[in-house]
């Protein structure tokens, strides 16, 4: 039942409606993406959506297995078109996100990031529960610092260890995330446009990584897969306890 639902999520019609087949101008392509391209039209590369269906389904199956095991997924996308969607869909499935700026060392220097998270939580506790102990000037300073930290690590402040998988929108922009994940041995599922580099991506998802409708289609499918399998996992745990 679940596998059929996942297959239904990925259809060529939905991908076409989302504009996922439109790549970049042919002079901006990455030749390493040639196997994922159908051809070109009016100087624009067209992505082979038949391959997208197969590869996105494979990626969703991996995400399904991860969520059934209670593993964590980090949504990454800091470009303007993706930022709000990354936050929205990560939150919708109780996962984690980086949508403003990738802070160097998130994966390769986790202990330092954990210290920053502890600092953020301490400041937020002061602002929520201990304002009477500080001056207005001090509280303003704390608020500014909290805002700054939330922009970079707010989406991972409840993450207790490194994520188990990254879902990335625009690997060109998020090259630091790709580099750190590869170095840390953390698998990556990513939307790859015609100008992307597929090297180092474990689960490539060919598609338009610029159009909002396309980005939302991919993000929502990932989030729904996680939510569906989390609920099944919870049902199984309840039955086991019973």
C-alpha positions as CSV (number, residue, x, y, z in Angstrom):
1,X,0.0,0.0,0.0
2,X,2.7,2.4,1.0
3,X,4.9,1.7,-2.0
4,X,2.0,2.3,-4.3
5,X,1.3,5.6,-2.6
6,X,4.9,6.7,-3.1
7,X,4.8,5.7,-6.8
8,X,1.7,7.8,-7.2
9,X,3.4,10.8,-5.8
10,X,5.9,10.8,-8.6
11,X,4.1,11.2,-12.0
12,X,5.3,12.7,-15.2
13,X,2.1,14.8,-15.4
14,X,2.7,16.4,-11.9
15,X,6.3,17.0,-12.8
16,X,5.3,18.7,-16.1
17,X,2.6,20.8,-14.3
18,X,5.4,21.9,-11.9
19,X,7.7,22.9,-14.7
20,X,10.3,20.4,-13.4
21,X,11.5,19.6,-17.0
22,X,12.9,23.0,-17.7
23,X,16.6,23.3,-17.3
24,X,19.0,26.2,-17.9
25,X,20.2,27.7,-21.2
26,X,22.2,25.3,-23.1
27,X,25.4,27.4,-22.7
28,X,25.2,27.0,-18.9
29,X,24.9,23.3,-18.7
30,X,27.2,20.8,-16.9
31,X,28.2,18.0,-19.4
32,X,28.1,15.6,-16.4
33,X,24.3,15.9,-16.5
34,X,24.0,14.7,-20.1
35,X,22.6,11.3,-19.1
36,X,19.6,13.1,-17.3
37,X,18.7,15.4,-20.2
38,X,16.1,14.6,-22.9
39,X,17.3,17.3,-25.3
40,X,16.9,21.1,-25.8
41,X,14.2,23.5,-27.0
42,X,14.6,27.1,-27.9
43,X,18.1,27.2,-26.3
44,X,16.9,25.6,-23.0
45,X,17.8,22.1,-21.9
46,X,14.9,19.8,-21.2
47,X,15.3,17.3,-18.4
48,X,14.3,13.7,-19.0
49,X,11.3,13.3,-16.7
50,X,11.1,9.5,-17.2
51,X,14.5,9.3,-15.5
52,X,13.3,11.8,-12.9
53,X,10.3,9.5,-12.0
54,X,12.6,6.5,-11.5
55,X,15.3,8.3,-9.6
56,X,12.9,10.3,-7.4
57,X,11.0,7.2,-6.6
58,X,14.3,5.5,-5.5
59,X,15.2,8.5,-3.4
60,X,11.8,8.4,-1.7
61,X,12.2,4.7,-1.0
62,X,15.4,5.5,0.8
63,X,13.8,8.3,2.7
64,X,10.9,6.0,3.6
65,X,13.3,3.4,5.0
66,X,15.2,6.1,7.0
67,X,12.0,7.5,8.5
68,X,10.8,4.0,9.4
69,X,14.0,3.6,11.4
70,X,13.5,7.0,13.1
71,X,16.5,8.5,11.3
72,X,16.8,12.3,10.7
73,X,16.7,14.2,7.5
74,X,18.2,17.7,7.1
75,X,16.5,19.9,4.4
76,X,19.0,22.3,2.9
77,X,18.2,25.2,0.6
78,X,19.2,28.8,1.2
79,X,18.3,30.4,-2.2
80,X,15.5,32.9,-2.2
81,X,13.0,30.7,-4.0
82,X,13.7,27.7,-1.7
83,X,14.2,29.2,1.7
84,X,10.6,29.5,2.9
85,X,9.6,26.1,1.3
86,X,12.5,24.3,3.0
87,X,11.4,25.6,6.4
88,X,7.7,24.9,5.8
89,X,8.1,21.3,4.7
90,X,10.9,20.4,7.1
91,X,8.7,21.6,10.0
92,X,5.6,19.8,8.5
93,X,7.3,16.5,9.0
94,X,9.2,17.3,12.2
95,X,12.6,17.3,10.6
96,X,15.4,19.8,10.5
97,X,16.5,22.6,8.1
98,X,19.1,25.1,7.0
99,X,17.4,27.8,4.9
100,X,19.4,31.1,5.5
101,X,23.1,30.3,5.5
102,X,25.2,27.1,5.7
103,X,27.5,27.7,8.7
104,X,30.8,26.0,7.9
105,X,31.4,23.0,10.2
106,X,27.8,22.0,10.7
107,X,28.8,18.4,9.7
108,X,32.5,18.5,10.1
109,X,32.8,20.3,13.4
110,X,29.6,19.2,15.1
111,X,30.9,19.7,18.7
112,X,31.4,23.4,18.0
113,X,27.9,23.7,16.5
114,X,26.5,21.9,19.6
115,X,28.1,24.6,21.7
116,X,26.4,27.3,19.6
117,X,23.1,25.5,20.0
118,X,23.5,25.4,23.8
119,X,24.3,29.1,23.7
120,X,21.2,29.9,21.7
121,X,19.0,27.8,24.0
122,X,20.4,29.6,27.0
123,X,19.8,33.0,25.5
124,X,16.2,32.0,24.6
125,X,15.6,30.8,28.1
126,X,16.8,34.2,29.4
127,X,14.5,36.0,27.0
128,X,11.5,33.8,27.9
129,X,11.9,33.3,31.6
130,X,14.4,35.6,33.2
131,X,13.9,39.1,31.7
132,X,13.5,40.7,35.1
133,X,17.2,40.0,35.9
134,X,18.5,42.1,33.0
135,X,18.4,45.7,31.7
136,X,16.6,46.6,28.5
137,X,20.0,47.2,26.9
138,X,21.1,43.7,27.8
139,X,17.9,42.1,26.7
140,X,18.2,43.9,23.3
141,X,21.7,42.5,22.9
142,X,20.5,39.0,23.8
143,X,17.6,39.3,21.3
144,X,19.9,40.4,18.5
145,X,22.2,37.5,19.2
146,X,19.3,35.1,19.3
147,X,18.1,36.4,16.0
148,X,21.5,36.0,14.4
149,X,22.0,32.4,15.8
150,X,18.5,31.4,14.7
151,X,19.2,32.4,11.1
152,X,22.1,30.0,10.9
153,X,21.2,27.2,13.3
154,X,17.6,27.8,14.4
155,X,16.4,24.9,12.1
156,X,18.8,22.4,13.8
157,X,18.6,23.5,17.5
158,X,16.7,20.4,18.4
159,X,19.0,18.1,16.4
160,X,20.8,16.0,19.0
161,X,23.4,14.5,16.6
162,X,24.5,14.8,13.0
163,X,21.7,14.2,10.5
164,X,21.4,10.8,8.8
165,X,20.6,12.2,5.4
166,X,20.6,15.5,3.5
167,X,17.9,16.6,1.1
168,X,19.3,19.5,-0.9
169,X,17.9,22.1,-3.3
170,X,20.6,23.5,-5.6
171,X,23.9,21.7,-5.0
172,X,25.8,24.5,-6.8
173,X,24.7,27.0,-4.2
174,X,25.0,24.5,-1.3
175,X,28.4,23.2,-2.4
176,X,29.7,23.5,1.2
177,X,26.9,21.2,2.5
178,X,27.8,18.7,-0.2
179,X,31.5,18.8,0.6
180,X,30.9,18.4,4.3
181,X,28.4,15.6,3.8
182,X,30.8,13.7,1.6
183,X,33.6,14.1,4.1
184,X,31.3,12.9,6.9
185,X,29.9,10.0,5.0
186,X,26.4,11.3,5.2
187,X,24.2,10.4,2.1
188,X,22.7,13.1,0.0
189,X,19.4,13.2,-2.0
190,X,19.4,16.4,-4.2
191,X,17.5,18.1,-7.0
192,X,19.9,18.4,-9.9
193,X,19.3,21.0,-12.6
194,X,21.0,20.9,-16.0
195,X,23.9,23.0,-14.6
196,X,24.5,20.9,-11.6
197,X,27.4,18.5,-10.8
198,X,26.0,15.0,-9.9
199,X,29.3,13.8,-8.5
200,X,29.1,13.1,-4.7
201,X,25.3,12.9,-4.8
202,X,24.0,9.5,-3.7
203,X,20.4,9.9,-4.8
204,X,20.2,12.3,-7.8
205,X,16.8,13.8,-8.6
206,X,17.0,15.5,-12.0
207,X,14.7,18.6,-12.1
208,X,14.3,22.3,-12.1
209,X,15.8,23.7,-8.9
210,X,14.8,27.3,-9.6
211,X,11.0,27.4,-10.2
212,X,9.0,27.7,-6.9
213,X,6.4,25.2,-8.1
214,X,9.0,22.6,-8.9
215,X,10.8,23.1,-5.6
216,X,7.5,22.8,-3.7
217,X,6.6,19.6,-5.6
218,X,9.9,17.9,-4.5
219,X,9.8,19.2,-0.9
220,X,6.2,18.3,-0.4
221,X,6.7,14.7,-1.7
222,X,9.7,14.2,0.6
223,X,7.8,15.6,3.6
224,X,4.7,13.5,2.9
225,X,6.8,10.4,2.6
226,X,8.4,11.1,6.0
227,X,5.0,11.8,7.6
228,X,3.3,8.7,6.2
229,X,6.1,6.4,7.4
230,X,6.4,8.1,10.8
231,X,2.7,7.4,11.4
232,X,3.1,3.8,10.3
233,X,6.1,3.5,12.6
234,X,4.1,4.9,15.5
235,X,1.3,2.5,14.8
236,X,3.7,-0.5,14.7
237,X,5.2,0.6,18.1
238,X,1.8,0.9,19.6
239,X,0.8,-2.6,18.4
240,X,4.1,-4.0,19.8
241,X,3.5,-2.4,23.2
242,X,-0.1,-3.7,23.1
